[in-house]
């Protein structure tokens, strides 16, 4: 993680659009060149972010997803920005629309049914690839122009070498299950029971 001087940070954000902010300041910036800068603050003095910064987790997870041929943002650099007490990850955004955007814009029944089937297969593939995505919801899944699903906002993903257990698959779906209008986008039993099918193939 490199240090970014305040003058260089101000030059980088010149002309940027603020996409997301909270009471503590900017969170996501769309820079003038079309790239993005996501800023992270350490919420507690004693936290895992002290030795595993969220910006670096984002970058590491992006690389791990690319290794598994799963579309994700392409990281340009990871910064520590002392002047604003933030860490930042600078990246090229994943091109496409989130499933949540597509749902809000309206889908014809046939397209929605097809996307739901493909989304279920995508989740099975994620879990088979060892991806536990704690922020799993339709707002963090992008449908790309080449008709693939990809992930964004990936700093809190956990990616291992082994496929997820049935228990972890069920746990990973809980947030999505509680979102009205989105919970019916996935065949939950199929995703959870895929772990059992994988075990059977190894016997």
JONOR-V69125 format. One record per pair of residues at least 4 apart in sequence whose C-alpha atoms are under 7 Angstrom apart, sorted by the first residue. I is the first residue (numbers start at 1). J is the second residue. If there is no record, write none. Layout:
# JONOR-V69125
i = [I:I]
j = [J:J]
This chain:
# JONOR-V69125
i = [1:1:1:2:2:2:3:3:3:4:4:4:4:4:5:5:6:6:7:8:9:10:13:15:15:16:16:16:16:17:17:17:18:18:18:18:19:19:19:20:20:20:21:21:21:21:22:27:27:27:28:28:28:29:29:29:30:30:30:30:31:31:35:35:35:36:36:36:36:37:37:37:37:38:38:38:39:39:39:39:40:40:40:40:40:41:41:41:42:48:49:49:52:52:53:54:54:55:55:55:55:55:55:56:56:57:57:58:58:58:59:59:60:61:61:61:61:62:62:62:62:63:64:65:65:65:65:66:66:66:70:71:71:71:72:72:72:72:73:73:73:73:73:74:74:74:75:75:75:76:76:77:77:77:78:78:78:79:79:79:80:80:80:81:81:81:82:95:96:96:96:96:97:97:97:97:97:98:98:98:98:98:98:98:99:99:99:99:99:99:100:100:100:101:102:102:103:107:107:108:109:110:111:112:113:114:115:116:116:116:117:118:119:119:120:120:120:120:121:122:123:123:124:124:124:125:126:126:127:127:127:127:127:128:128:129:129:130:130:130:130:130:130:131:131:131:132:132:132:132:133:133:133:133:134:134:134:136:136:136:137:137:138:140:140:140:141:141:141:141:142:142:142:143:143:143:143:144:144:164:164:165:165:166:166:166:166:167:168:169:169:170:170:173:174:175:176:176:177:178:179:187:188:189:190:193:194:195:196:197:198:199]
j = [78:79:80:78:79:80:79:80:81:8:9:79:80:81:9:81:10:83:11:12:13:14:31:31:32:29:30:31:32:29:30:31:26:28:29:30:28:29:30:26:27:28:25:26:27:28:26:38:39:40:37:38:39:36:37:38:34:35:36:37:35:36:91:92:93:90:91:92:93:88:89:90:91:88:89:90:86:87:88:89:54:55:86:87:88:85:86:87:49:52:53:54:56:57:57:58:155:59:78:87:88:89:155:60:78:61:155:62:154:155:63:75:64:65:154:155:157:66:72:73:74:67:68:69:70:71:72:70:71:72:150:149:150:151:94:150:151:152:91:92:93:94:152:91:92:93:90:91:92:90:91:89:90:91:88:89:90:87:88:89:86:87:88:85:86:87:86:144:142:143:144:145:101:102:142:143:144:102:138:139:140:141:142:143:103:138:139:141:142:143:104:138:139:105:106:107:107:111:112:112:113:114:115:116:117:118:119:120:185:186:121:122:123:186:124:186:187:191:125:126:127:191:128:191:194:129:130:131:131:132:163:164:169:163:164:162:163:159:160:161:162:163:164:158:159:160:157:158:159:172:156:157:158:172:156:157:172:140:175:176:141:176:182:151:152:153:149:150:151:152:149:150:151:147:148:149:150:148:149:168:169:169:195:170:192:193:195:171:172:173:192:174:192:177:178:179:182:183:183:183:183:191:192:193:194:197:198:199:200:201:202:203]
